[in-house]
Amino acid sequence: MTLVALFLNATKLAGVLVTLTVAANAFSFNRYRRKNLRPFVSPIDDSSDVLADFTLTEGEREFFFGLATAPAHVEDRLNDAWLQFAEEQPCNTSESQQGMQPADALMASAAGDGGSQQAAYPEKKNDKGKPLKIAMEAMIRGFKKYVGEEEEVDECHHNVAAWHNVPHPEERLRFWSDPDTELQLAKNTGSSVFRMGIDWSRIMTQEPVNGLKASVNYAALERYKWIINRVRSYGMKVMLTLFHHSLPPWAGEYGGWKLEKTVDYFLEFTRLVVDNTVDMVDYWVTFNEPHVFCMLTYCAGAWPGGHPDMLEVATSALPTGVFQQAMHWITIAHLQAYDYIHEKSNSSSSIVGVAHHVSFMRPYGLFDVAAVTLANTLTLFPYIDSISKKLDFIGINYYGQEVVSGSGLKLVGSDEYSESGRGVYPDGLYRMLLQYHERYKHLNLPFIITENGVSDETDLIRRPYLIEHLLAVYAAMMKGVPVLGYLFWTISDNWEWADGYGPKFGLVAVDRANDLARIPRQSYHLFSKNTWWLS
């Protein structure tokens, strides 16, 4: 056979393979669209004067409205892992990585409350391979560090953006020293539930290797009890989060949730909190967005306490990888915490759940269904499946839509986005509630929207965003999804994880240069009007 004939046969074979590949991807893409993006008829009567009435029938729990926050966002006088992380100025990054964390490319599906998203505009051809390049550079740096050959560079960067350049960043919102400012703002909206958290490192200041007496700050525990009582004094119920991305610095030093002993330490912390507050708490959230925490901490190293090496990054998504390892121990911790809370609770009205981050993901193009499938496989149902028999409710944290490609997130010109780059898509909340209800309805588990909000300093997006997402919740309820309540994220602009004070999620603006003065936005008054009217 001549070389020409071999070349022609190889060309034919390549053509067949390309055709089969395109056909297979087209089939997967169309099947995904039929399953997840098919049009639906809204169950809401658009001709009605009142589009949504959240009054429930007699015998059901009263639907509630509330506001949510977290210790790392709001508490002053807190020397937690986030403060230490923000104050560091590592000098181990090159110019090509400045302004983008490796997590942006590696963890496209992980951006929880307040998380901004690095996404690529498809029309910019020179950026087409940038996310993959960042990921490869991160892996190379990890390898060099692993073998002790990391090259020296002069450039430094900040772990936390928009932190060093704002007034009084370490004071956050002074919720520790002055909780009444936030609580009064929350109460004035008509909210009946206030979601807050207890910072693990403030209670356990050091690893309890020699027992609790030497490691526990009992004065801080008493202060938290006082703050919780202040919440109740404003006529609001308490939703208390035990772990809101609050790994103590001492736990991060030895590996945190990668090791079994962290379960024991967390249970010691849980027992302390429950024993002292069980009669004051109405809703318990054991963990907030655990898969987001594990991805950004242990797989990407973009959050404090992770420090992944090249091997951990490369194998993170495998069944034996660091992500599944950390998620396993968090699962065990939830199961044991759930049992202890119910053991100590004298009231059947005290219910226990988790706050689970959910995004509506759709493929950018024909060849991106696999990327969406992988992200959903890791994040959508596995954690809830593993703890579903020890849940009293499923908390849903929903912020919007993500358009996913094999190289990361994409921005689509026809879509609407928040200032943090997350797609505004209220229908996604409706669709996700229906999906979760279909999967877990045999367990009779109700839902709570534990977080929903948008980054929008102008306050132009937030007002329609609020109304449209409330309508999405109501539409899901009309379809039989049991939703107990809705909490908006958040009251006042605050420290949003690795994005610092950049994203503005608050119903209330904060003038940090003027003694943290609060300026309610128009959306604050809209939320208040809706809360008073609908409830």
C-alpha positions as CSV (number, residue, x, y, z in Angstrom):
1,M,0.0,0.0,0.0
2,T,1.4,3.3,-1.0
3,L,1.9,6.2,1.4
4,V,-0.8,8.1,-0.5
5,A,-3.3,5.4,0.2
6,L,-2.3,5.2,3.8
7,F,-2.7,9.0,4.1
8,L,-6.2,8.8,2.4
9,N,-7.3,6.0,4.7
10,A,-6.1,7.8,7.8
11,T,-7.9,10.9,6.6
12,K,-11.1,9.0,6.2
13,L,-10.7,7.4,9.6
14,A,-10.1,10.8,11.2
15,G,-13.2,12.2,9.4
16,V,-15.3,9.4,10.8
17,L,-14.0,9.9,14.3
18,V,-14.6,13.6,14.1
19,T,-18.1,13.0,12.8
20,L,-18.9,10.5,15.6
21,T,-17.5,12.9,18.2
22,V,-19.6,15.8,17.0
23,A,-22.7,13.6,16.7
24,A,-22.2,12.3,20.2
25,N,-21.7,15.8,21.7
26,A,-24.7,17.1,19.7
27,F,-26.8,14.2,21.1
28,S,-25.7,15.0,24.7
29,F,-26.2,18.7,24.3
30,N,-29.8,18.2,22.9
31,R,-30.6,15.7,25.6
32,Y,-29.4,18.2,28.3
33,R,-31.5,21.0,26.8
34,R,-34.6,18.8,26.7
35,K,-34.1,17.7,30.3
36,N,-33.0,20.9,32.0
37,L,-33.9,23.8,29.7
38,R,-37.3,23.0,28.3
39,P,-39.9,25.8,28.6
40,F,-42.4,25.6,31.4
41,V,-45.7,27.2,32.1
42,S,-45.6,29.4,35.2
43,P,-48.2,28.3,37.8
44,I,-48.6,31.9,38.9
45,D,-51.7,33.8,37.7
46,D,-50.2,36.9,36.1
47,S,-53.6,38.6,36.0
48,S,-53.9,38.5,39.8
49,D,-53.5,41.7,41.8
50,V,-51.3,39.8,44.3
51,L,-48.9,37.5,42.4
52,A,-47.6,35.7,45.5
53,D,-49.3,35.1,48.8
54,F,-47.0,33.2,51.2
55,T,-49.7,32.7,53.8
56,L,-49.8,28.9,54.5
57,T,-52.8,26.8,55.4
58,E,-53.7,26.1,59.0
59,G,-51.6,23.4,60.6
60,E,-48.5,24.2,58.5
61,R,-45.4,26.1,59.7
62,E,-45.7,29.8,59.2
63,F,-43.7,31.0,56.2
64,F,-40.9,33.3,57.4
65,F,-38.7,36.0,55.9
66,G,-35.3,36.7,57.3
67,L,-31.8,38.0,56.8
68,A,-28.5,36.1,56.8
69,T,-24.9,36.8,57.7
70,A,-21.8,35.0,59.0
71,P,-19.1,35.7,61.7
72,A,-16.2,36.2,59.3
73,H,-18.2,38.9,57.5
74,V,-19.3,40.9,60.4
75,E,-17.5,40.3,63.7
76,D,-14.8,42.7,64.9
77,R,-12.2,41.7,67.5
78,L,-11.9,38.3,65.7
79,N,-8.4,36.9,65.0
80,D,-9.6,34.2,62.8
81,A,-8.0,32.4,59.8
82,W,-9.6,35.0,57.4
83,L,-7.9,37.9,59.2
84,Q,-4.5,36.2,59.1
85,F,-5.1,35.3,55.5
86,A,-5.9,38.8,54.5
87,E,-2.9,40.3,56.4
88,E,-0.5,38.0,54.6
89,Q,1.1,39.3,51.4
90,P,2.7,36.2,49.7
91,C,5.4,36.9,47.2
92,N,5.0,33.7,45.2
93,T,3.0,34.7,42.1
94,S,4.0,35.9,38.7
95,E,2.5,38.8,36.8
96,S,0.3,36.5,34.7
97,Q,-1.5,35.3,37.8
98,Q,-2.2,38.6,39.5
99,G,-5.9,39.3,39.7
100,M,-6.9,35.7,39.2
101,Q,-6.7,32.9,41.7
102,P,-6.1,29.3,40.5
103,A,-9.5,28.5,41.9
104,D,-11.1,30.5,39.1
105,A,-10.0,28.0,36.5
106,L,-10.0,24.8,38.6
107,M,-13.2,25.3,40.6
108,A,-15.7,26.8,38.1
109,S,-18.6,25.3,40.0
110,A,-17.6,26.6,43.4
111,A,-18.5,30.1,44.3
112,G,-20.8,30.4,47.4
113,D,-22.2,33.3,49.3
114,G,-20.6,36.4,48.2
115,G,-18.2,34.7,45.8
116,S,-17.3,36.5,42.6
117,Q,-16.6,34.6,39.5
118,Q,-13.8,35.0,37.0
119,A,-15.4,34.4,33.6
120,A,-14.1,34.7,30.1
121,Y,-15.8,36.7,27.3
122,P,-16.0,34.3,24.4
123,E,-15.4,37.1,21.8
124,K,-11.9,37.8,23.2
125,K,-9.8,35.3,21.3
126,N,-6.6,36.0,23.2
127,D,-8.2,34.9,26.4
128,K,-9.5,31.6,25.1
129,G,-6.9,29.5,26.8
130,K,-6.2,31.6,29.8
131,P,-8.0,29.6,32.5
132,L,-6.3,26.4,31.4
133,K,-3.0,28.3,31.4
134,I,-3.6,29.5,34.9
135,A,-4.4,26.0,36.1
136,M,-1.3,24.6,34.6
137,E,0.9,27.3,36.1
138,A,-0.7,26.6,39.5
139,M,0.2,22.9,39.1
140,I,3.7,23.7,38.1
141,R,4.2,26.0,41.0
142,G,2.8,23.3,43.3
143,F,5.3,20.8,41.8
144,K,8.3,23.1,42.3
145,K,7.3,23.8,45.9
146,Y,6.8,20.0,46.4
147,V,10.3,19.2,45.3
148,G,11.9,22.3,46.8
149,E,12.7,24.0,43.6
150,E,10.3,26.9,43.7
151,E,11.8,29.9,41.9
152,E,12.1,33.2,43.6
153,V,10.0,36.1,42.2
154,D,9.7,39.7,43.3
155,E,6.0,40.4,42.8
156,C,3.6,40.2,45.7
157,H,-0.1,39.9,45.8
158,H,-3.0,40.0,48.3
159,N,-4.8,36.9,49.3
160,V,-7.9,39.0,49.8
161,A,-8.9,41.6,47.3
162,A,-10.4,45.0,48.3
163,W,-9.2,44.7,51.8
164,H,-5.9,46.6,52.3
165,N,-7.3,49.6,50.4
166,V,-10.5,50.2,52.5
167,P,-10.8,51.9,55.9
168,H,-10.8,49.8,59.0
169,P,-11.0,46.4,57.2
170,E,-10.4,44.4,60.4
171,E,-13.4,45.9,62.1
172,R,-15.8,44.3,59.6
173,L,-19.2,45.4,60.8
174,R,-18.6,45.6,64.5
175,F,-21.3,43.0,65.1
176,W,-19.3,41.6,68.1
177,S,-19.1,44.9,70.0
178,D,-22.3,46.5,68.6
179,P,-24.8,43.9,67.4
180,D,-27.8,46.2,67.8
181,T,-27.0,48.3,64.7
182,E,-27.5,45.3,62.5
183,L,-30.3,43.8,64.6
184,Q,-32.3,47.0,64.5
185,L,-32.0,47.2,60.7
186,A,-33.1,43.6,60.4
187,K,-36.0,44.0,62.7
188,N,-37.2,47.1,60.9
189,T,-37.6,45.1,57.7
190,G,-40.2,42.9,59.4
191,S,-37.9,39.9,59.3
192,S,-38.9,37.1,61.8
193,V,-35.7,35.0,61.5
194,F,-32.1,36.2,61.9
195,R,-29.4,33.9,60.6
196,M,-26.0,34.2,62.3
197,G,-23.1,32.0,63.2
198,I,-20.6,31.2,65.9
199,D,-16.9,31.3,65.0
200,W,-15.2,28.1,66.0
201,S,-11.8,29.8,66.6
202,R,-13.3,32.4,68.9
203,I,-14.6,29.7,71.2
204,M,-11.6,27.3,70.8
205,T,-8.5,29.5,70.7
206,Q,-6.1,26.6,70.4
207,E,-6.1,22.9,69.6
208,P,-7.6,21.1,72.6
209,V,-4.9,18.5,72.9
210,N,-4.7,18.9,76.6
211,G,-8.5,19.2,77.2
212,L,-11.1,21.9,76.9
213,K,-10.2,23.9,80.0
214,A,-7.0,25.3,78.4
215,S,-8.4,25.9,75.0
216,V,-11.9,27.3,75.5
217,N,-12.7,31.0,75.8
218,Y,-15.7,30.8,78.1
219,A,-16.1,34.6,78.1
220,A,-16.6,34.5,74.3
221,L,-19.2,31.8,74.7
222,E,-21.1,34.0,77.2
223,R,-20.9,36.9,74.8
224,Y,-22.4,34.8,72.0
225,K,-25.2,33.8,74.4
226,W,-25.8,37.5,75.1
227,I,-25.9,38.3,71.4
228,I,-28.4,35.5,70.7
229,N,-30.6,36.8,73.5
230,R,-30.4,40.3,71.8
231,V,-31.7,38.7,68.6
232,R,-34.6,37.3,70.5
233,S,-35.3,40.5,72.3
234,Y,-36.0,42.1,68.9
235,G,-38.7,39.5,68.4
236,M,-36.8,37.4,65.8
237,K,-36.1,33.7,65.9
238,V,-32.5,32.5,65.7
239,M,-31.0,30.4,62.9
240,L,-27.5,29.4,64.1
241,T,-24.7,28.2,61.8
242,L,-22.0,26.1,63.5
243,F,-19.5,26.1,60.6
244,H,-19.6,29.0,58.1
245,H,-16.2,28.6,56.4
246,S,-14.7,29.1,59.9
247,L,-11.8,26.6,60.2
248,P,-9.6,27.7,63.1
249,P,-6.0,28.6,62.2
250,W,-4.7,25.9,64.5
251,A,-6.8,23.3,62.6
252,G,-5.5,24.6,59.2
253,E,-2.0,24.0,60.3
254,Y,-2.4,20.3,60.7
255,G,-4.7,19.7,57.7
256,G,-8.2,20.5,59.0
257,W,-11.0,18.5,57.5
258,K,-8.5,16.2,55.7
259,L,-8.0,14.4,59.0
260,E,-10.4,12.5,61.2
261,K,-9.4,14.2,64.5
262,T,-11.1,17.4,63.2
263,V,-14.5,15.6,63.6
264,D,-13.7,15.1,67.3
265,Y,-12.7,18.7,67.8
266,F,-15.8,20.0,65.9
267,L,-18.0,17.8,68.1
268,E,-16.4,19.2,71.2
269,F,-17.1,22.7,69.9
270,T,-20.7,21.7,69.0
271,R,-21.4,20.3,72.4
272,L,-20.2,23.6,74.0
273,V,-22.4,25.7,71.8
274,V,-25.5,23.4,72.1
275,D,-25.2,22.9,75.8
276,N,-25.2,26.7,76.3
277,T,-27.7,27.8,73.6
278,V,-30.0,25.0,72.8
279,D,-33.1,26.6,74.3
280,M,-32.5,29.9,72.5
281,V,-32.0,28.5,68.9
282,D,-34.9,27.7,66.6
283,Y,-33.1,26.5,63.5
284,W,-29.6,24.9,63.4
285,V,-27.3,24.9,60.3
286,T,-24.4,22.5,61.0
287,F,-22.5,23.3,57.8
288,N,-22.7,26.1,55.2
289,E,-21.7,25.1,51.7
290,P,-19.2,22.4,52.6
291,H,-18.4,21.5,49.0
292,V,-17.5,25.1,48.2
293,F,-15.3,25.2,51.3
294,C,-13.5,22.0,50.4
295,M,-13.0,22.9,46.8
296,L,-11.6,26.4,47.4
297,T,-9.6,25.4,50.4
298,Y,-8.2,21.9,49.7
299,C,-8.3,21.7,45.9
300,A,-7.4,25.2,44.9
301,G,-5.7,26.8,47.9
302,A,-7.6,30.0,47.3
303,W,-9.0,30.1,50.9
304,P,-7.0,29.9,54.2
305,G,-6.0,26.5,55.7
306,G,-5.6,24.5,52.5
307,H,-2.1,24.6,51.1
308,P,-2.6,21.9,48.4
309,D,0.4,20.5,46.6
310,M,0.5,19.5,43.0
311,L,-0.6,15.9,43.6
312,E,-3.6,17.0,45.6
313,V,-4.6,19.4,42.9
314,A,-4.2,16.9,40.1
315,T,-6.1,14.1,42.0
316,S,-8.7,16.3,43.8
317,A,-11.7,15.1,41.8
318,L,-10.9,11.4,42.1
319,P,-12.9,9.2,44.6
320,T,-9.7,9.0,46.7
321,G,-8.8,12.6,46.3
322,V,-8.6,15.4,48.9
323,F,-12.1,16.7,48.0
324,Q,-13.9,13.5,48.8
325,Q,-11.7,12.9,51.8
326,A,-12.6,16.2,53.4
327,M,-16.3,15.9,52.4
328,H,-16.3,12.4,54.1
329,W,-15.2,13.8,57.5
330,I,-17.6,16.8,57.2
331,T,-20.4,14.3,56.5
332,I,-19.5,12.3,59.7
333,A,-19.4,15.5,61.7
334,H,-22.9,16.6,60.5
335,L,-24.4,13.2,61.4
336,Q,-22.9,13.3,64.9
337,A,-23.8,16.9,65.5
338,Y,-27.4,16.2,64.3
339,D,-27.7,13.5,66.9
340,Y,-26.3,15.6,69.7
341,I,-28.6,18.6,69.0
342,H,-31.7,16.4,69.1
343,E,-30.5,14.6,72.2
344,K,-30.2,17.9,74.0
345,S,-33.2,19.7,72.5
346,N,-36.3,19.6,74.6
347,S,-38.4,21.1,71.9
348,S,-39.6,19.4,68.7
349,S,-39.8,22.8,67.1
350,S,-36.0,23.1,66.9
351,I,-34.9,21.7,63.5
352,V,-31.5,20.9,62.1
353,G,-30.3,21.2,58.5
354,V,-27.5,22.4,56.3
355,A,-27.1,25.3,53.9
356,H,-26.3,23.8,50.5
357,H,-24.9,25.9,47.7
358,V,-26.7,25.3,44.4
359,S,-26.1,27.0,41.0
360,F,-28.0,26.4,37.8
361,M,-25.3,25.3,35.3
362,R,-25.7,25.1,31.6
363,P,-23.1,24.3,28.9
364,Y,-21.6,27.1,26.9
365,G,-21.4,25.1,23.7
366,L,-21.8,21.7,22.0
367,F,-18.6,20.2,23.6
368,D,-19.2,21.5,27.2
369,V,-21.9,19.1,28.5
370,A,-19.2,16.9,30.0
371,A,-17.9,19.8,32.1
372,V,-21.4,20.6,33.4
373,T,-22.0,16.9,34.1
374,L,-18.7,16.6,36.1
375,A,-19.5,19.8,38.1
376,N,-23.0,18.6,38.9
377,T,-21.8,15.1,39.8
378,L,-19.4,16.5,42.4
379,T,-21.7,19.2,43.8
380,L,-25.4,18.8,43.2
381,F,-26.7,15.8,45.2
382,P,-23.9,13.7,46.7
383,Y,-23.6,15.5,50.0
384,I,-27.3,15.8,50.6
385,D,-27.6,12.1,49.7
386,S,-25.1,11.2,52.3
387,I,-26.9,13.0,55.2
388,S,-30.5,12.9,53.9
389,K,-31.7,10.6,56.7
390,K,-30.5,13.0,59.3
391,L,-31.9,16.3,58.1
392,D,-35.0,18.2,59.2
393,F,-34.8,20.6,56.3
394,I,-32.6,21.3,53.3
395,G,-31.2,24.8,53.1
396,I,-30.7,26.1,49.6
397,N,-28.1,28.9,48.9
398,Y,-28.9,30.1,45.4
399,Y,-27.3,33.1,43.7
400,G,-27.7,32.5,40.0
401,Q,-26.6,30.8,36.8
402,E,-23.2,29.6,35.6
403,V,-22.3,29.1,31.9
404,V,-19.7,26.4,32.0
405,S,-17.1,25.4,29.4
406,G,-14.2,22.9,29.6
407,S,-11.8,25.8,30.3
408,G,-13.9,27.6,32.9
409,L,-16.8,30.0,33.1
410,K,-18.1,32.0,30.2
411,L,-19.9,35.3,30.0
412,V,-22.7,35.3,27.4
413,G,-23.6,38.7,25.9
414,S,-27.4,38.1,26.0
415,D,-27.5,37.2,29.7
416,E,-27.7,39.6,32.7
417,Y,-25.0,39.5,35.3
418,S,-24.3,40.8,38.8
419,E,-21.3,43.0,39.4
420,S,-19.5,39.8,40.6
421,G,-20.0,38.1,37.3
422,R,-22.8,35.7,38.3
423,G,-25.7,35.2,35.9
424,V,-29.1,36.5,37.1
425,Y,-31.5,33.7,36.4
426,P,-34.6,33.4,38.7
427,D,-36.0,30.5,36.8
428,G,-32.9,28.5,37.9
429,L,-34.1,28.7,41.5
430,Y,-37.5,27.4,40.5
431,R,-36.0,24.6,38.5
432,M,-33.5,23.6,41.2
433,L,-36.3,23.5,43.9
434,L,-38.3,21.2,41.7
435,Q,-35.3,18.9,41.1
436,Y,-34.4,18.6,44.8
437,H,-38.0,18.1,45.8
438,E,-38.4,15.3,43.2
439,R,-35.3,13.6,44.5
440,Y,-36.1,13.8,48.3
441,K,-39.9,14.0,48.5
442,H,-40.0,10.4,49.8
443,L,-38.3,11.8,52.9
444,N,-40.9,14.6,53.4
445,L,-38.1,17.1,53.8
446,P,-39.0,20.8,53.6
447,F,-36.8,23.5,52.2
448,I,-35.5,26.8,53.4
449,I,-33.9,29.4,51.1
450,T,-31.0,30.0,53.5
451,E,-29.3,32.5,51.1
452,N,-30.3,34.4,48.1
453,G,-28.8,37.7,47.0
454,V,-26.9,39.7,44.4
455,S,-23.8,41.9,44.2
456,D,-25.0,45.3,43.0
457,E,-23.6,48.6,44.3
458,T,-26.0,50.6,42.1
459,D,-29.0,48.8,43.5
460,L,-30.6,48.7,40.0
461,I,-30.4,44.9,39.7
462,R,-31.2,44.0,43.3
463,R,-34.8,45.2,43.3
464,P,-36.1,43.2,40.3
465,Y,-33.8,40.4,41.4
466,L,-35.6,40.2,44.8
467,I,-39.1,40.2,43.4
468,E,-38.3,37.7,40.6
469,H,-36.7,35.2,43.0
470,L,-39.6,35.5,45.5
471,L,-41.9,34.7,42.6
472,A,-39.7,31.7,41.7
473,V,-40.0,30.4,45.3
474,Y,-43.8,30.9,45.2
475,A,-44.1,29.2,41.8
476,A,-42.2,26.2,43.3
477,M,-44.6,26.1,46.3
478,M,-47.5,26.2,43.9
479,K,-46.0,23.0,42.3
480,G,-46.0,21.3,45.7
481,V,-42.5,22.1,47.0
482,P,-42.6,22.6,50.8
483,V,-40.7,25.8,51.4
484,L,-40.6,27.1,55.0
485,G,-38.9,30.4,54.5
486,Y,-36.7,32.8,52.6
487,L,-33.5,34.5,53.9
488,F,-31.9,37.3,51.9
489,W,-28.1,37.7,51.8
490,T,-27.4,40.2,53.4
491,I,-28.2,43.2,55.6
492,S,-25.2,45.4,55.2
493,D,-22.2,45.4,52.7
494,N,-19.5,43.3,54.4
495,W,-16.3,41.3,53.9
496,E,-17.1,38.8,51.2
497,W,-14.4,36.1,51.7
498,A,-11.4,36.3,49.3
499,D,-13.1,39.2,47.4
500,G,-12.9,41.4,50.5
501,Y,-15.1,44.5,50.5
502,G,-15.5,44.7,46.8
503,P,-18.8,43.0,46.2
504,K,-21.8,44.9,47.6
505,F,-24.5,42.4,48.6
506,G,-26.1,44.5,51.3
507,L,-29.6,46.0,51.4
508,V,-27.7,48.7,53.3
509,A,-24.6,50.5,52.2
510,V,-21.7,51.1,54.6
511,D,-19.6,54.2,54.7
512,R,-16.4,52.8,56.0
513,A,-14.7,56.1,56.1
514,N,-17.5,57.6,58.2
515,D,-17.5,55.4,61.3
516,L,-19.2,52.6,59.3
517,A,-22.4,54.6,58.9
518,R,-25.3,52.7,57.4
519,I,-27.2,54.0,54.4
520,P,-30.3,51.9,53.5
521,R,-30.7,51.4,49.8
522,Q,-34.0,51.4,48.0
523,S,-33.9,47.6,48.0
524,Y,-33.9,47.7,51.8
525,H,-37.3,49.5,51.7
526,L,-38.6,47.2,49.0
527,F,-37.6,44.1,51.0
528,S,-39.3,45.6,54.1
529,K,-42.5,46.4,52.2
530,N,-42.7,42.9,50.8
531,T,-41.9,41.3,54.1
532,W,-44.6,43.2,56.0
533,W,-47.1,42.7,53.2
534,L,-46.5,39.0,52.3
535,S,-46.2,37.8,55.9
